[in-house]
Amino acid sequence: QVQLVESGGGLVQPGGSLRLSCAASGISISPQAMEWYRQAPGKEREWVVIIGVAGDTSYANLAKGRFTISRDNAKNTITLQMNNLEIEDTAVYYCKIRVIGVWGQGTQVTVSS
C-alpha cells in the first residue's frame, strides 16, 4: 500500500520558519516527481512546488524566495523548508506523488502572532 505521511507542521509567529517532511512507504520516490500543495480554510487547494526526479524544481509565486523543496531518495522523503512565514501561509500542507496521484493526509501550518 502506497502511503505518504506529512509531519513538521505547527504554530509559528510571522517571520518564523518551519520544516515539513513527507515520508513515503510502499513505493520508492526516486523515480517520482513529488509535489507540495496547500489548502487554506475556505479556499481551494493550491499548488506550491514540484521537485523532479533529477532534483529540478519549480515554485509557485507564493513560494519563490521563501520555500525550498528537497528530496532524500535514500530516506524516501521530501522536505519543504519554509522561511519568513506569513499569516497568509496558514493552511494544511499536503505532499503528492505527481504521476500516480497519491496524497498524504496533510499537516497543519498556522502562522499567527
KOLRO-559931 format. One record per residue (C-alpha): x, y, z; residue number from 0. Coordinates in Angstrom, 2 decimals, m for minus. Layout:
<sites>
<site x="X" y="Y" z="Z" k="NUM"/>
...
</sites>
This chain:
<sites>
<site x="0.00" y="0.00" z="0.00" k="0"/>
<site x="1.41" y="3.34" z="m1.07" k="1"/>
<site x="1.29" y="5.89" z="1.71" k="2"/>
<site x="2.58" y="9.41" z="2.30" k="3"/>
<site x="2.85" y="10.86" z="5.80" k="4"/>
<site x="3.50" y="14.54" z="6.33" k="5"/>
<site x="4.93" y="15.97" z="9.53" k="6"/>
<site x="6.51" y="19.12" z="10.89" k="7"/>
<site x="3.55" y="21.44" z="10.93" k="8"/>
<site x="2.70" y="23.61" z="13.88" k="9"/>
<site x="2.17" y="27.11" z="15.18" k="10"/>
<site x="4.73" y="29.75" z="14.31" k="11"/>
<site x="4.87" y="33.53" z="14.51" k="12"/>
<site x="5.04" y="35.67" z="11.38" k="13"/>
<site x="8.59" y="35.73" z="10.09" k="14"/>
<site x="9.32" y="32.32" z="11.56" k="15"/>
<site x="10.29" y="29.07" z="9.88" k="16"/>
<site x="9.06" y="25.52" z="9.68" k="17"/>
<site x="10.40" y="22.41" z="8.02" k="18"/>
<site x="7.85" y="19.97" z="6.70" k="19"/>
<site x="8.64" y="16.38" z="5.85" k="20"/>
<site x="6.83" y="13.83" z="3.73" k="21"/>
<site x="7.77" y="10.20" z="4.20" k="22"/>
<site x="6.73" y="7.65" z="1.61" k="23"/>
<site x="6.13" y="3.96" z="2.13" k="24"/>
<site x="5.10" y="1.21" z="m0.23" k="25"/>
<site x="6.85" y="2.91" z="m3.12" k="26"/>
<site x="10.26" y="4.32" z="m3.95" k="27"/>
<site x="10.15" y="8.05" z="m4.59" k="28"/>
<site x="13.40" y="8.06" z="m6.54" k="29"/>
<site x="11.69" y="7.74" z="m9.95" k="30"/>
<site x="8.83" y="10.02" z="m8.95" k="31"/>
<site x="8.22" y="13.72" z="m9.25" k="32"/>
<site x="6.90" y="14.95" z="m5.91" k="33"/>
<site x="4.79" y="17.99" z="m5.09" k="34"/>
<site x="3.56" y="20.07" z="m2.19" k="35"/>
<site x="0.12" y="21.66" z="m2.15" k="36"/>
<site x="m1.71" y="23.61" z="0.48" k="37"/>
<site x="m5.30" y="24.39" z="1.35" k="38"/>
<site x="m6.29" y="27.35" z="3.45" k="39"/>
<site x="m9.64" y="27.48" z="5.26" k="40"/>
<site x="m12.43" y="28.23" z="2.83" k="41"/>
<site x="m10.13" y="28.13" z="m0.17" k="42"/>
<site x="m9.31" y="25.64" z="m2.87" k="43"/>
<site x="m6.21" y="23.52" z="m2.68" k="44"/>
<site x="m3.32" y="25.24" z="m4.45" k="45"/>
<site x="m0.05" y="24.02" z="m5.84" k="46"/>
<site x="3.13" y="25.13" z="m4.09" k="47"/>
<site x="6.15" y="23.41" z="m5.59" k="48"/>
<site x="7.38" y="20.41" z="m7.55" k="49"/>
<site x="10.68" y="18.55" z="m7.46" k="50"/>
<site x="11.59" y="16.34" z="m10.37" k="51"/>
<site x="13.49" y="13.10" z="m10.46" k="52"/>
<site x="16.76" y="14.91" z="m11.11" k="53"/>
<site x="16.15" y="17.42" z="m8.34" k="54"/>
<site x="14.93" y="20.12" z="m10.67" k="55"/>
<site x="12.39" y="22.38" z="m9.03" k="56"/>
<site x="9.62" y="24.78" z="m9.89" k="57"/>
<site x="7.85" y="27.04" z="m7.40" k="58"/>
<site x="4.57" y="28.88" z="m7.35" k="59"/>
<site x="4.99" y="32.62" z="m6.95" k="60"/>
<site x="3.74" y="32.34" z="m3.36" k="61"/>
<site x="6.77" y="30.21" z="m2.52" k="62"/>
<site x="9.58" y="31.77" z="m4.51" k="63"/>
<site x="12.39" y="33.07" z="m2.36" k="64"/>
<site x="10.87" y="31.73" z="0.86" k="65"/>
<site x="10.32" y="27.99" z="0.44" k="66"/>
<site x="12.82" y="25.33" z="m0.55" k="67"/>
<site x="11.97" y="21.78" z="m1.52" k="68"/>
<site x="14.48" y="18.95" z="m1.34" k="69"/>
<site x="14.47" y="15.20" z="m1.65" k="70"/>
<site x="16.37" y="12.41" z="0.03" k="71"/>
<site x="15.81" y="9.29" z="m2.02" k="72"/>
<site x="17.79" y="7.16" z="0.41" k="73"/>
<site x="15.32" y="8.10" z="3.16" k="74"/>
<site x="12.37" y="8.05" z="0.76" k="75"/>
<site x="11.49" y="11.52" z="2.00" k="76"/>
<site x="10.96" y="15.02" z="0.70" k="77"/>
<site x="11.12" y="18.16" z="2.77" k="78"/>
<site x="9.81" y="21.68" z="2.48" k="79"/>
<site x="11.78" y="24.37" z="4.27" k="80"/>
<site x="9.58" y="27.40" z="4.78" k="81"/>
<site x="11.12" y="30.69" z="5.88" k="82"/>
<site x="9.75" y="34.15" z="6.51" k="83"/>
<site x="6.28" y="32.73" z="7.02" k="84"/>
<site x="3.29" y="34.99" z="6.69" k="85"/>
<site x="m0.21" y="34.78" z="8.17" k="86"/>
<site x="m1.43" y="34.00" z="4.66" k="87"/>
<site x="0.66" y="30.80" z="4.69" k="88"/>
<site x="m1.73" y="29.30" z="7.23" k="89"/>
<site x="m3.06" y="26.13" z="5.63" k="90"/>
<site x="m2.96" y="22.37" z="5.62" k="91"/>
<site x="0.05" y="21.29" z="3.59" k="92"/>
<site x="m0.09" y="18.10" z="1.55" k="93"/>
<site x="2.53" y="16.18" z="m0.37" k="94"/>
<site x="1.68" y="14.26" z="m3.50" k="95"/>
<site x="3.23" y="11.76" z="m5.86" k="96"/>
<site x="2.55" y="13.57" z="m9.06" k="97"/>
<site x="2.01" y="10.84" z="m11.62" k="98"/>
<site x="0.01" y="8.33" z="m9.61" k="99"/>
<site x="m1.88" y="10.96" z="m7.66" k="100"/>
<site x="m1.32" y="9.66" z="m4.14" k="101"/>
<site x="m1.79" y="12.27" z="m1.41" k="102"/>
<site x="m0.78" y="12.41" z="2.20" k="103"/>
<site x="m3.18" y="13.29" z="4.99" k="104"/>
<site x="m1.73" y="16.76" z="5.41" k="105"/>
<site x="m0.05" y="18.70" z="8.19" k="106"/>
<site x="m1.44" y="21.90" z="9.65" k="107"/>
<site x="0.66" y="25.06" z="9.50" k="108"/>
<site x="m0.63" y="28.03" z="11.47" k="109"/>
<site x="1.11" y="31.38" z="11.31" k="110"/>
<site x="m0.14" y="33.71" z="14.00" k="111"/>
<site x="1.12" y="36.27" z="16.44" k="112"/>
</sites>
